[in-house]
Amino acid sequence: MVYNYENPMQIPLNFIYNLFGNYHGWFILVILQFYLLHQIFIKFFSKYHPTKVLIGSFVINVVYLSIFNFYTPTTDNVLIQYVWDRGYWLLFLGWIFYFSIAYYLGKDYEYIINSLKKYKLWIYLFIPISISLVIIFNELSLNVQAGSKRLDMILLTFSFIALILLLTRKAQALPTFIELISRYSFGIYLLHWFFLLFKTRIFNILGLDFGHLNIVLYFIIGLFGSIVSVYVINKFNFGKYIVGNVKQSSTKVIKERMYKQAT
């Protein structure tokens, strides 16, 4: 509706397109796949050592993204062109390594944290290496697009996940601002784009342009516009089915976990 309010006859068709992931909410389709994949992990992959599963998922993830990052099909077929342009984003194989990491973090959290402490020097060294790889990929134009579907993003994301876990392992409470974003994270993801479009349209109508300050304004409007909307809509019983539920306080979850460990 936001994109096509001047051409309402196009709205039903775009609604169908959106169900197939043709807007920024496409990652919801990936999440739904992982809900199903989780059942397979529980039944089959629990039999294998985590190292084997992680290495296997990493190889699958790398091979899958390599196909779409480094090979361009020579065809005019519309479907194939769509798959290579953005359709491949939707299949879980492009995110399987991240899912595997998350699975074992939830399953063996203490073991992984202890392992990170053991190899913390390597983690600190891997951060600049992974950043350098991204710079090299950019300089050599080895990726045709920016975003999370790039091959070099796998190592960068993994290294920062490890670093954040290592640095925050003793935390008993999140900073208030991070806690706020965490609780409303899904709603922010779902709604922020609408507020960015709204800001752009209004500022264009009013003839306002603040230069580089626009970056800050986009951030503030997108973030807090989404949070306020989710808060208000969740006051209604059906609200969570429209914009997602407000998550439980992470601080409360951490305290409950520590209490269970102590008892």
Backbone as CSV, one residue per row, in Angstrom:
resi,resn,N_x,N_y,N_z,CA_x,CA_y,CA_z,C_x,C_y,C_z
1,MET,0.832,-1.210,0.000,0.000,0.000,0.000,0.864,1.257,0.000
2,VAL,1.976,1.216,0.739,2.869,2.373,0.795,3.479,2.653,-0.570
3,TYR,3.859,1.586,-1.253,4.501,1.750,-2.555,3.504,2.092,-3.662
4,ASN,2.263,1.628,-3.518,1.323,1.709,-4.633,0.045,2.470,-4.316
5,TYR,0.116,3.414,-3.393,-1.104,4.145,-3.049,-1.615,4.977,-4.220
6,GLU,-0.737,5.323,-5.171,-1.171,6.076,-6.346,-1.685,5.151,-7.449
7,ASN,-1.465,3.852,-7.289,-1.901,2.861,-8.269,-2.508,1.669,-7.532
8,PRO,-3.695,1.853,-6.932,-4.283,0.814,-6.061,-4.558,-0.505,-6.770
9,MET,-4.712,-0.502,-8.083,-4.961,-1.754,-8.809,-3.755,-2.683,-8.745
10,GLN,-2.585,-2.134,-8.416,-1.374,-2.939,-8.340,-1.202,-3.608,-6.977
11,ILE,-1.964,-3.144,-5.981,-1.799,-3.641,-4.612,-2.065,-5.146,-4.481
12,PRO,-3.156,-5.710,-5.044,-3.381,-7.166,-4.899,-2.234,-8.001,-5.464
13,LEU,-1.679,-7.595,-6.613,-0.581,-8.344,-7.216,0.671,-8.277,-6.340
14,ASN,0.958,-7.095,-5.805,2.126,-6.956,-4.936,1.938,-7.692,-3.617
15,PHE,0.680,-7.813,-3.182,0.404,-8.610,-1.980,0.832,-10.059,-2.200
16,ILE,0.514,-10.604,-3.375,0.915,-11.969,-3.722,2.434,-12.071,-3.791
17,TYR,3.072,-11.091,-4.425,4.531,-11.088,-4.520,5.173,-11.100,-3.126
18,ASN,4.586,-10.331,-2.216,5.150,-10.243,-0.872,5.103,-11.583,-0.140
19,LEU,4.073,-12.380,-0.420,3.969,-13.706,0.192,5.112,-14.602,-0.245
20,PHE,5.727,-14.297,-1.380,6.873,-15.049,-1.882,8.191,-14.334,-1.592
21,GLY,8.147,-13.396,-0.647,9.372,-12.770,-0.184,9.868,-11.610,-1.001
22,ASN,8.993,-10.921,-1.713,9.430,-9.837,-2.578,9.426,-8.475,-1.855
23,TYR,9.757,-8.490,-0.575,9.937,-7.243,0.189,10.886,-7.560,1.339
24,HIS,11.189,-6.578,2.179,12.228,-6.782,3.184,11.855,-7.837,4.218
25,GLY,10.584,-8.233,4.272,10.176,-9.278,5.204,10.432,-10.688,4.710
26,TRP,11.212,-10.805,3.625,11.496,-12.131,3.059,12.158,-13.072,4.076
27,PHE,12.870,-12.505,5.052,13.593,-13.363,5.988,12.647,-14.138,6.907
28,ILE,11.404,-13.687,7.008,10.417,-14.442,7.786,10.241,-15.836,7.187
29,LEU,10.291,-15.932,5.853,10.186,-17.237,5.182,11.366,-18.130,5.547
30,VAL,12.540,-17.540,5.726,13.714,-18.305,6.145,13.537,-18.806,7.570
31,ILE,13.011,-17.930,8.442,12.778,-18.304,9.836,11.818,-19.483,9.928
32,LEU,10.765,-19.455,9.124,9.792,-20.556,9.137,10.451,-21.864,8.715
33,GLN,11.379,-21.803,7.765,12.101,-23.009,7.354,12.920,-23.576,8.510
34,PHE,13.503,-22.688,9.311,14.335,-23.147,10.419,13.503,-23.723,11.560
35,TYR,12.267,-23.285,11.691,11.380,-23.943,12.651,11.222,-25.418,12.297
36,LEU,11.054,-25.705,11.005,10.928,-27.083,10.544,12.263,-27.811,10.625
37,LEU,13.337,-27.109,10.241,14.658,-27.730,10.252,15.095,-28.098,11.666
38,HIS,14.634,-27.340,12.641,14.998,-27.613,14.031,14.575,-29.017,14.448
39,GLN,13.430,-29.464,13.954,12.966,-30.812,14.278,13.914,-31.877,13.725
40,ILE,14.475,-31.607,12.550,15.432,-32.541,11.952,16.716,-32.560,12.776
41,PHE,17.155,-31.388,13.213,18.366,-31.303,14.029,18.208,-32.119,15.301
42,ILE,17.070,-31.991,15.937,16.839,-32.693,17.208,16.884,-34.204,17.015
43,LYS,16.296,-34.697,15.929,16.174,-36.138,15.712,17.442,-36.778,15.158
44,PHE,18.141,-36.067,14.274,19.250,-36.700,13.558,20.623,-36.149,13.945
45,PHE,20.778,-34.816,13.978,22.103,-34.246,14.137,22.604,-34.291,15.580
46,SER,21.708,-34.577,16.512,22.150,-34.726,17.902,23.037,-35.950,18.078
47,LYS,23.013,-36.857,17.084,23.837,-38.066,17.141,25.291,-37.781,16.780
48,TYR,25.546,-36.641,16.139,26.882,-36.341,15.649,27.556,-35.284,16.528
49,HIS,28.872,-35.308,16.529,29.630,-34.322,17.303,29.405,-32.939,16.700
50,PRO,29.239,-31.921,17.561,28.993,-30.561,17.053,30.026,-30.084,16.039
51,THR,31.295,-30.454,16.225,32.337,-30.016,15.292,32.041,-30.488,13.879
52,LYS,31.596,-31.740,13.730,31.277,-32.277,12.416,30.096,-31.544,11.786
53,VAL,29.087,-31.265,12.595,27.895,-30.581,12.085,28.239,-29.157,11.669
54,LEU,29.021,-28.460,12.483,29.388,-27.082,12.186,30.257,-26.995,10.927
55,ILE,31.209,-27.901,10.807,32.060,-27.909,9.611,31.222,-28.233,8.371
56,GLY,30.336,-29.218,8.513,29.481,-29.605,7.385,28.564,-28.474,6.962
57,SER,27.938,-27.801,7.927,27.034,-26.695,7.599,27.803,-25.521,7.016
58,PHE,29.028,-25.302,7.486,29.860,-24.224,6.947,30.185,-24.476,5.476
59,VAL,30.577,-25.711,5.158,30.905,-26.063,3.777,29.678,-25.902,2.876
60,ILE,28.529,-26.374,3.337,27.292,-26.252,2.557,26.969,-24.787,2.307
61,ASN,27.079,-23.971,3.361,26.785,-22.540,3.259,27.715,-21.848,2.256
62,VAL,29.008,-22.176,2.334,30.002,-21.567,1.449,29.763,-21.965,-0.005
63,VAL,29.524,-23.243,-0.232,29.299,-23.725,-1.603,28.048,-23.091,-2.199
64,TYR,26.993,-23.037,-1.407,25.724,-22.474,-1.882,25.888,-21.015,-2.285
65,LEU,26.478,-20.197,-1.402,26.643,-18.782,-1.709,27.653,-18.556,-2.835
66,SER,28.662,-19.432,-2.926,29.656,-19.295,-3.983,29.024,-19.408,-5.357
67,ILE,28.053,-20.298,-5.475,27.374,-20.490,-6.756,26.727,-19.188,-7.218
68,PHE,26.064,-18.508,-6.301,25.317,-17.298,-6.667,26.174,-16.036,-6.614
69,ASN,27.310,-16.106,-5.915,28.198,-14.955,-5.838,29.145,-14.858,-7.025
70,PHE,29.593,-16.029,-7.521,30.670,-16.024,-8.505,30.273,-16.526,-9.889
71,TYR,29.054,-17.022,-10.031,28.630,-17.527,-11.342,27.374,-16.785,-11.798
72,THR,27.401,-16.318,-13.023,26.250,-15.629,-13.597,25.754,-16.417,-14.804
73,PRO,24.535,-16.927,-14.769,24.027,-17.727,-15.891,23.799,-16.879,-17.136
74,THR,24.103,-17.449,-18.259,23.890,-16.749,-19.542,22.559,-17.197,-20.129
75,THR,21.491,-16.627,-19.611,20.157,-16.977,-20.079,19.221,-15.795,-19.888
76,ASP,18.187,-15.762,-20.688,17.177,-14.706,-20.578,15.945,-15.183,-19.814
77,ASN,16.013,-16.389,-19.268,14.882,-16.933,-18.526,14.584,-16.067,-17.306
78,VAL,13.353,-15.575,-17.225,12.972,-14.645,-16.161,13.086,-15.291,-14.788
79,LEU,12.673,-16.554,-14.673,12.710,-17.247,-13.385,14.145,-17.414,-12.891
80,ILE,15.024,-17.836,-13.775,16.429,-18.030,-13.393,17.063,-16.700,-13.009
81,GLN,16.737,-15.656,-13.755,17.271,-14.334,-13.430,16.794,-13.874,-12.058
82,TYR,15.535,-14.168,-11.738,15.006,-13.786,-10.429,15.716,-14.553,-9.315
83,VAL,15.934,-15.860,-9.544,16.619,-16.685,-8.542,18.014,-16.138,-8.277
84,TRP,18.721,-15.755,-9.330,20.088,-15.260,-9.166,20.108,-13.849,-8.584
85,ASP,19.054,-13.096,-8.825,18.995,-11.730,-8.327,18.689,-11.697,-6.837
86,ARG,17.653,-12.419,-6.392,17.283,-12.415,-4.981,16.558,-13.688,-4.544
87,GLY,16.153,-14.523,-5.471,15.402,-15.714,-5.086,16.195,-16.664,-4.207
88,TYR,17.512,-16.733,-4.417,18.333,-17.661,-3.630,18.422,-17.253,-2.164
89,TRP,18.045,-15.996,-1.856,18.047,-15.561,-0.456,17.102,-16.417,0.389
90,LEU,16.025,-16.893,-0.222,14.921,-17.484,0.528,15.180,-18.907,1.019
91,LEU,16.166,-19.607,0.438,16.414,-20.998,0.824,17.337,-21.049,2.038
92,PHE,17.020,-21.925,2.985,17.750,-21.985,4.243,19.231,-22.320,4.080
93,LEU,19.631,-22.887,2.939,21.031,-23.263,2.733,21.966,-22.058,2.799
94,GLY,21.430,-20.883,2.501,22.246,-19.677,2.569,22.472,-19.183,3.981
95,TRP,21.841,-19.856,4.964,21.931,-19.405,6.363,22.177,-20.570,7.313
96,ILE,22.450,-21.745,6.770,22.517,-22.970,7.561,23.626,-22.924,8.617
97,PHE,24.738,-22.277,8.305,25.843,-22.203,9.266,25.449,-21.367,10.480
98,TYR,24.764,-20.243,10.245,24.311,-19.401,11.350,23.312,-20.164,12.224
99,PHE,22.436,-20.914,11.575,21.453,-21.698,12.325,22.150,-22.730,13.205
100,SER,23.171,-23.386,12.662,23.898,-24.410,13.421,24.566,-23.803,14.651
101,ILE,25.170,-22.624,14.469,25.794,-21.937,15.605,24.747,-21.637,16.673
102,ALA,23.611,-21.082,16.252,22.548,-20.736,17.199,22.010,-21.975,17.911
103,TYR,21.907,-23.074,17.171,21.390,-24.319,17.747,22.273,-24.784,18.904
104,TYR,23.583,-24.804,18.685,24.489,-25.287,19.722,24.688,-24.270,20.839
105,LEU,24.508,-22.990,20.535,24.547,-21.985,21.591,23.401,-22.203,22.569
106,GLY,22.245,-22.537,22.032,21.101,-22.809,22.896,21.214,-24.140,23.617
107,LYS,21.856,-25.107,22.977,21.939,-26.470,23.515,23.086,-26.632,24.510
108,ASP,24.255,-26.055,24.204,25.455,-26.242,25.035,26.127,-24.902,25.311
109,TYR,25.370,-23.973,25.869,25.863,-22.615,26.053,27.137,-22.565,26.890
110,GLU,27.133,-23.204,28.036,28.281,-23.136,28.938,29.517,-23.754,28.299
111,TYR,29.338,-24.867,27.580,30.477,-25.518,26.919,31.102,-24.601,25.876
112,ILE,30.266,-23.920,25.100,30.772,-23.030,24.054,31.479,-21.831,24.662
113,ILE,30.923,-21.264,25.722,31.560,-20.133,26.383,32.933,-20.525,26.916
114,ASN,33.039,-21.692,27.505,34.328,-22.166,28.010,35.319,-22.385,26.874
115,SER,34.828,-22.858,25.748,35.692,-23.051,24.584,36.191,-21.717,24.047
116,LEU,35.318,-20.701,24.056,35.713,-19.377,23.596,36.803,-18.793,24.491
117,LYS,36.680,-19.005,25.790,37.713,-18.515,26.711,39.050,-19.189,26.432
118,LYS,38.996,-20.456,26.083,40.208,-21.221,25.808,40.922,-20.709,24.559
119,TYR,40.136,-20.291,23.562,40.730,-19.854,22.293,40.542,-18.350,22.049
120,LYS,40.470,-17.575,23.114,40.160,-16.154,22.958,41.228,-15.399,22.164
121,LEU,42.496,-15.808,22.275,43.555,-15.149,21.503,43.298,-15.301,20.007
122,TRP,42.877,-16.493,19.604,42.581,-16.734,18.192,41.379,-15.916,17.722
123,ILE,40.430,-15.733,18.606,39.249,-14.928,18.259,39.648,-13.474,18.025
124,TYR,40.495,-12.942,18.925,40.958,-11.562,18.769,41.736,-11.387,17.461
125,LEU,42.506,-12.402,17.078,43.279,-12.334,15.837,42.388,-12.463,14.608
126,PHE,41.309,-13.218,14.747,40.443,-13.487,13.605,39.596,-12.283,13.215
127,ILE,39.341,-11.380,14.158,38.544,-10.184,13.860,39.190,-9.346,12.756
128,PRO,40.443,-8.895,12.893,41.043,-8.107,11.809,41.195,-8.899,10.515
129,ILE,41.394,-10.216,10.627,41.516,-11.035,9.420,40.207,-11.053,8.643
130,SER,39.098,-11.248,9.345,37.794,-11.299,8.682,37.418,-9.945,8.091
131,ILE,37.774,-8.859,8.799,37.515,-7.514,8.266,38.352,-7.273,7.018
132,SER,39.605,-7.723,7.058,40.495,-7.566,5.899,39.960,-8.306,4.684
133,LEU,39.369,-9.481,4.911,38.798,-10.247,3.798,37.670,-9.475,3.114
134,VAL,36.839,-8.813,3.912,35.752,-8.016,3.345,36.313,-6.878,2.502
135,ILE,37.353,-6.219,3.025,37.974,-5.117,2.285,38.585,-5.625,0.979
136,ILE,39.252,-6.770,1.048,39.869,-7.348,-0.155,38.809,-7.723,-1.183
137,PHE,37.720,-8.330,-0.720,36.631,-8.695,-1.631,36.068,-7.456,-2.320
138,ASN,35.944,-6.372,-1.550,35.421,-5.133,-2.127,36.389,-4.539,-3.144
139,GLU,37.661,-4.494,-2.777,38.654,-3.891,-3.659,38.814,-4.669,-4.965
140,LEU,38.676,-5.981,-4.876,38.812,-6.820,-6.068,37.488,-7.038,-6.785
141,SER,36.424,-6.411,-6.246,35.075,-6.526,-6.833,34.653,-7.985,-6.984
142,LEU,34.924,-8.778,-5.950,34.575,-10.198,-5.993,33.116,-10.441,-5.653
143,ASN,32.419,-9.406,-5.171,30.987,-9.515,-4.897,30.245,-8.464,-5.710
144,VAL,29.129,-8.858,-6.276,28.372,-7.933,-7.112,27.360,-7.148,-6.304
145,GLN,27.210,-7.434,-5.029,26.205,-6.751,-4.232,26.701,-6.534,-2.808
146,ALA,26.076,-5.590,-2.139,26.326,-5.396,-0.724,25.230,-6.121,0.049
147,GLY,25.549,-6.533,1.263,24.525,-7.187,2.060,25.034,-8.442,2.733
148,SER,24.123,-9.157,3.353,24.479,-10.314,4.171,24.602,-11.604,3.380
149,LYS,24.289,-11.570,2.086,24.319,-12.794,1.279,25.657,-12.997,0.585
150,ARG,26.666,-12.312,1.064,27.999,-12.402,0.490,28.802,-13.491,1.183
151,LEU,29.713,-14.071,0.454,30.535,-15.153,0.993,31.410,-14.685,2.152
152,ASP,31.990,-13.499,2.025,32.892,-13.011,3.065,32.160,-12.629,4.352
153,MET,30.849,-12.463,4.274,30.078,-12.118,5.463,30.006,-13.272,6.462
154,ILE,30.168,-14.499,5.985,30.077,-15.654,6.883,31.154,-15.577,7.960
155,LEU,32.401,-15.372,7.539,33.502,-15.321,8.495,33.420,-14.073,9.368
156,LEU,33.019,-12.948,8.777,32.904,-11.715,9.547,31.839,-11.849,10.628
157,THR,30.690,-12.385,10.256,29.600,-12.560,11.220,29.996,-13.531,12.327
158,PHE,30.610,-14.642,11.937,31.034,-15.642,12.924,32.033,-15.056,13.912
159,SER,32.997,-14.294,13.420,34.023,-13.740,14.296,33.430,-12.740,15.285
160,PHE,32.451,-11.946,14.840,31.852,-10.958,15.741,30.896,-11.617,16.729
161,ILE,30.225,-12.689,16.306,29.395,-13.445,17.265,30.280,-13.976,18.391
162,ALA,31.422,-14.567,18.014,32.348,-15.111,19.009,32.890,-14.017,19.914
163,LEU,33.230,-12.871,19.334,33.782,-11.776,20.125,32.750,-11.233,21.120
164,ILE,31.528,-11.022,20.653,30.478,-10.490,21.528,30.185,-11.456,22.676
165,LEU,30.120,-12.744,22.362,29.889,-13.742,23.413,31.023,-13.737,24.426
166,LEU,32.238,-13.594,23.928,33.407,-13.604,24.807,33.425,-12.390,25.725
167,LEU,33.099,-11.216,25.185,33.176,-9.986,25.955,32.008,-9.818,26.920
168,THR,30.880,-10.458,26.636,29.686,-10.259,27.462,29.335,-11.475,28.309
169,ARG,30.227,-12.439,28.395,29.904,-13.699,29.071,29.613,-13.524,30.561
170,LYS,30.156,-12.465,31.169,29.944,-12.250,32.601,28.807,-11.269,32.889
171,ALA,28.191,-10.772,31.842,27.132,-9.775,32.031,25.912,-10.392,32.703
172,GLN,25.381,-9.722,33.686,24.176,-10.173,34.368,22.956,-9.357,33.978
173,ALA,23.198,-8.247,33.267,22.095,-7.401,32.813,22.531,-6.640,31.574
174,LEU,21.609,-6.434,30.666,21.899,-5.671,29.464,21.739,-4.177,29.728
175,PRO,22.515,-3.339,29.032,22.255,-1.892,29.104,20.826,-1.605,28.674
176,THR,20.220,-0.601,29.251,18.804,-0.301,29.030,18.472,-0.146,27.550
177,PHE,19.315,0.564,26.817,19.048,0.812,25.402,19.087,-0.488,24.599
178,ILE,20.076,-1.338,24.881,20.181,-2.628,24.184,19.006,-3.523,24.549
179,GLU,18.622,-3.472,25.817,17.461,-4.245,26.281,16.202,-3.832,25.530
180,LEU,16.031,-2.532,25.341,14.859,-2.011,24.629,14.833,-2.524,23.191
181,ILE,15.952,-2.426,22.501,16.029,-2.892,21.109,15.799,-4.389,21.039
182,SER,16.359,-5.131,22.001,16.200,-6.582,22.012,14.733,-6.992,22.139
183,ARG,14.008,-6.336,23.025,12.615,-6.686,23.277,11.729,-6.398,22.064
184,TYR,12.071,-5.361,21.313,11.248,-4.957,20.173,11.907,-5.302,18.832
185,SER,12.886,-6.193,18.846,13.718,-6.435,17.667,12.911,-6.884,16.448
186,PHE,11.972,-7.802,16.639,11.213,-8.286,15.486,10.335,-7.185,14.902
187,GLY,9.688,-6.425,15.776,8.850,-5.332,15.303,9.650,-4.263,14.580
188,ILE,10.864,-3.992,15.085,11.745,-3.027,14.419,12.095,-3.526,13.021
189,TYR,12.457,-4.788,12.939,12.784,-5.389,11.642,11.603,-5.299,10.677
190,LEU,10.416,-5.582,11.185,9.239,-5.654,10.332,8.764,-4.276,9.864
191,LEU,8.840,-3.267,10.726,8.205,-1.979,10.449,9.148,-0.864,10.027
192,HIS,10.449,-1.000,10.260,11.347,0.150,10.065,11.312,0.703,8.643
193,TRP,11.141,-0.194,7.659,11.181,0.249,6.268,10.034,1.208,5.948
194,PHE,8.887,0.950,6.558,7.734,1.824,6.324,8.006,3.232,6.845
195,PHE,8.683,3.329,7.978,8.989,4.644,8.534,10.077,5.356,7.730
196,LEU,10.991,4.590,7.152,12.000,5.205,6.287,11.350,5.783,5.033
197,LEU,10.405,5.045,4.470,9.671,5.549,3.306,8.840,6.774,3.670
198,PHE,8.198,6.711,4.820,7.371,7.826,5.284,8.213,9.084,5.461
199,LYS,9.372,8.925,6.082,10.262,10.070,6.291,10.694,10.665,4.958
200,THR,11.038,9.806,3.998,11.489,10.282,2.690,10.390,11.044,1.967
201,ARG,9.175,10.486,1.970,8.053,11.131,1.272,7.727,12.487,1.905
202,ILE,7.654,12.544,3.224,7.294,13.788,3.913,8.361,14.855,3.697
203,PHE,9.618,14.465,3.824,10.699,15.440,3.647,10.761,15.955,2.214
204,ASN,10.441,15.073,1.251,10.414,15.508,-0.154,9.288,16.515,-0.389
205,ILE,8.138,16.255,0.225,7.001,17.162,0.081,7.310,18.527,0.698
206,LEU,7.974,18.490,1.854,8.289,19.735,2.555,9.557,20.398,2.021
207,GLY,10.269,19.696,1.138,11.503,20.256,0.579,12.631,20.341,1.581
208,LEU,12.685,19.391,2.527,13.709,19.398,3.570,14.856,18.451,3.205
209,ASP,16.064,18.909,3.442,17.239,18.079,3.203,18.328,18.502,4.189
210,PHE,18.711,17.581,5.070,19.689,17.885,6.109,21.051,17.250,5.833
211,GLY,21.280,16.873,4.588,22.585,16.319,4.224,22.885,15.029,4.956
212,HIS,24.113,14.925,5.494,24.523,13.698,6.190,23.744,13.484,7.483
213,LEU,23.141,14.541,8.001,22.323,14.412,9.205,21.102,13.528,8.940
214,ASN,20.747,13.354,7.657,19.638,12.472,7.293,19.865,11.053,7.796
215,ILE,21.130,10.635,7.854,21.442,9.285,8.332,20.966,9.114,9.769
216,VAL,21.242,10.122,10.598,20.818,10.086,12.002,19.295,10.124,12.097
217,LEU,18.671,10.960,11.278,17.212,11.079,11.304,16.552,9.776,10.863
218,TYR,17.105,9.144,9.823,16.581,7.845,9.385,16.652,6.835,10.525
219,PHE,17.780,6.819,11.224,17.971,5.870,12.314,16.950,6.101,13.428
220,ILE,16.812,7.354,13.851,15.910,7.678,14.965,14.454,7.393,14.600
221,ILE,14.031,7.850,13.416,12.640,7.660,12.994,12.324,6.187,12.780
222,GLY,13.241,5.472,12.113,13.012,4.048,11.864,12.967,3.233,13.137
223,LEU,13.863,3.543,14.072,13.950,2.778,15.316,12.783,3.070,16.248
224,PHE,12.625,4.338,16.604,11.623,4.673,17.617,10.201,4.694,17.048
225,GLY,10.062,4.983,15.754,8.741,4.866,15.133,8.239,3.442,15.206
226,SER,9.140,2.476,14.970,8.773,1.059,15.032,8.446,0.639,16.460
227,ILE,9.268,1.066,17.412,9.061,0.678,18.808,7.719,1.201,19.334
228,VAL,7.440,2.462,19.071,6.173,3.057,19.536,4.992,2.346,18.900
229,SER,5.085,2.041,17.598,3.987,1.367,16.904,3.731,-0.018,17.488
230,VAL,4.807,-0.773,17.712,4.662,-2.122,18.280,4.061,-2.042,19.679
231,TYR,4.504,-1.069,20.474,3.992,-0.906,21.834,2.494,-0.626,21.824
232,VAL,2.067,0.297,20.962,0.648,0.682,20.906,-0.203,-0.460,20.365
233,ILE,0.230,-1.077,19.261,-0.563,-2.137,18.632,-0.671,-3.353,19.543
234,ASN,0.369,-3.621,20.345,0.321,-4.759,21.266,-0.603,-4.527,22.450
235,LYS,-1.154,-3.329,22.580,-2.164,-3.085,23.604,-3.464,-3.805,23.265
236,PHE,-3.615,-4.159,22.001,-4.782,-4.931,21.554,-4.411,-6.420,21.523
237,ASN,-5.379,-7.278,21.791,-5.111,-8.715,21.865,-4.582,-9.281,20.560
238,PHE,-5.013,-8.705,19.433,-4.600,-9.216,18.131,-3.295,-8.574,17.651
239,GLY,-2.752,-7.644,18.429,-1.598,-6.871,17.986,-0.376,-7.707,17.653
240,LYS,-0.107,-8.733,18.480,1.099,-9.524,18.270,1.057,-10.312,16.965
241,TYR,-0.145,-10.541,16.423,-0.266,-11.263,15.157,-0.024,-10.347,13.955
242,ILE,0.052,-9.058,14.214,0.270,-8.086,13.135,1.712,-7.600,13.109
243,VAL,2.254,-7.252,14.268,3.599,-6.663,14.314,4.564,-7.472,15.177
244,GLY,4.137,-8.639,15.644,5.005,-9.442,16.493,4.837,-9.088,17.959
245,ASN,5.142,-10.033,18.810,4.994,-9.845,20.255,6.193,-9.078,20.816
246,VAL,6.029,-8.488,21.978,7.139,-7.856,22.683,7.820,-8.920,23.523
247,LYS,9.125,-9.096,23.304,9.851,-10.158,23.978,9.943,-9.918,25.477
248,GLN,10.113,-11.019,26.202,10.330,-10.929,27.643,11.675,-10.262,27.907
249,SER,11.784,-9.579,29.020,13.017,-8.906,29.386,14.174,-9.891,29.444
250,SER,15.263,-9.586,28.720,16.438,-10.454,28.720,17.059,-10.531,30.110
251,THR,17.035,-9.426,30.823,17.581,-9.399,32.181,16.837,-10.379,33.069
252,LYS,15.524,-10.425,32.903,14.716,-11.357,33.692,15.045,-12.798,33.332
253,VAL,15.244,-13.055,32.043,15.591,-14.405,31.594,16.926,-14.839,32.175
254,ILE,17.924,-13.923,32.148,19.253,-14.230,32.681,19.176,-14.539,34.176
255,LYS,18.410,-13.748,34.924,18.287,-13.959,36.368,17.605,-15.303,36.660
256,GLU,16.593,-15.650,35.848,15.915,-16.931,36.039,16.861,-18.093,35.764
257,ARG,17.701,-17.934,34.733,18.656,-18.994,34.397,19.687,-19.155,35.506
258,MET,20.176,-18.037,36.043,21.160,-18.089,37.125,20.547,-18.702,38.387
259,TYR,19.267,-18.403,38.634,18.584,-18.965,39.794,18.460,-20.484,39.685
260,LYS,18.114,-20.951,38.461,17.994,-22.394,38.239,19.334,-23.082,38.412
261,GLN,20.418,-22.444,37.946,21.735,-23.036,38.090,22.150,-23.108,39.569
262,ALA,21.759,-22.081,40.323,22.137,-22.032,41.728,21.374,-23.051,42.559
263,THR,20.169,-23.401,42.110,19.328,-24.319,42.884,19.413,-25.732,42.332
